[in-house]
Amino acid sequence: MEGLPLGGMAKELAKNLELKRQEGAVFEFVLPKSKGYLAGDAYRDQFKQALGAKLGAAVQVSITQGETG
């Protein structure tokens, strides 16, 4: 997810997410298991807020750990 106004660990989270599914403003992402340390609530909330701001709408974000690629 390039172009989001994020820094630090929240930016690392965004770099490592893979979009699995999107339906309207509901986004489902997969995070590699090796990057599970990025899945904390604070980083996820920062990512969600930045994505919503970029899209100009409230969004729902779910992040699961699993295989990407």
Secondary structure by P-SEA (a helix, b strand, c coil): ccccccccaaaaaaaacccccccccbbbbbccccccccccaaaaaaaaaaaaaaacbbbbbbbbbcccc
